[in-house]
């Protein structure tokens, strides 16, 4: 297949001008000479905007990460290859692949800025993926890259009406993940009633009344209609069909065909009816999984139920590649029990969210992560990553008490100390090395001249 313009540009992102390698296809595509392309692509001395002196201190003693290095031939192959499952383990280019990284739920639509909600700025998205990259992560789980209904800024603001404008931020984030060599896991619906939408939006659209936000919904069992009402199931399937067939405006690749997307998750923390009462019905999960596999046979499918419930027939669903659980707080016994059950079913297991803070009880974080590392094929993704504001000056705050900020300094040194544990673990999972002093992440990441980039792609 002919390489897209954006992917050719992505192959040239470098740390210094002397390292620039111009892919032959890029010269052919643009009609520019190699010398002209090198001049345009090479970061200039003013490519990075200095931080204002009034901004929070940023420790640069370990150097500064300004963007992804020029990729090797193998790196490019990995970007263009799908993650596959072999029994209980995942592979990429025939080598073990371990999911490890961050939840970044706000990539498609953010509630933490003014106006609330808004599409996140491109430089915030770039910084977030740079953080994951320097932290040695392989994977990002991005809720609002797939959950986007019921808000005027959503992909589906009203039933069966689709908003193309909502795709710019989604497409950009997927493209940036590709540039940074990071794979994506994307949930398709939420168990709750928040700003980005969820199963209750489809219930409301189909005329079934309820009250409440978040997980506090009355009547408490109204969530079951999402799974057992044919017209609601069909309306959700139309959304999934629209989303997977959407073509990324920056890469020209349909989401269903993009190897950047490791897999699709049926939903976030799904429960049968009430919160915590068991998994989404196995028949519903099978129906959604088969729909996804019909469009995207090379991408993986994950059961988004909150937990492992062997007695329900959950693990007998052959269409599922990955089962998962969330850990608030870390619980080694719960993880090991789930891992054992999923392994017996011959599938992959993921700790899709966990509390990294150590402030809410639970097992020791280092021991918990070590248990995951020693559990063949298992992965983990912490909750959740934030970065700087649009001015690259202050951090964007979120109020759940479990937001992580790379190299952020505070009175307890929480982010530094716990960050060291997370980074060391990710390096072990991915077989990479960690420097003695971690580099700061440049904010903004350096940008290329706009006349060289596709319309609308302006990092």
Secondary structure, DSSP 8 states (H G I E B T S, - for coil): ----HHHHHHTT--SSGGG----HHHHHHH---HHHHHHHHS--TTSS----TTS-----TT-EE-S-----HHHHHHHTS--EEETTEEEETTEEE--EEEE-TTSSSBSSSSSSSB---HHHHHHHHHHHHHTT--EEE-GGGT--BSSTTSTBSBTTB--GGGHHHHHHHHHHHHHTT-EEEEE--BSSB-TT--HHHHHHHTT---EEEBTEEESTTGGGHHHH-HHHHHHHHHHHHHHHH-B-TTT--BGGG-TTEEEEES-BSB-SSSTTS--S-HHHHHHHHHHHHHH-TTSEEE--BSS--GGGTGGG-TT-SEEEEEESS--HHHHHHHHHHHHHTT-EEEEEEEB-SS-S-SS-HHHHHHHHHTSTT-EEEEB-EE-B-TTSSSB---TTS--EETT---TT-HHHHHHHHHHHHHHHHHT----SS--EE-SS-----GGGS-TT---
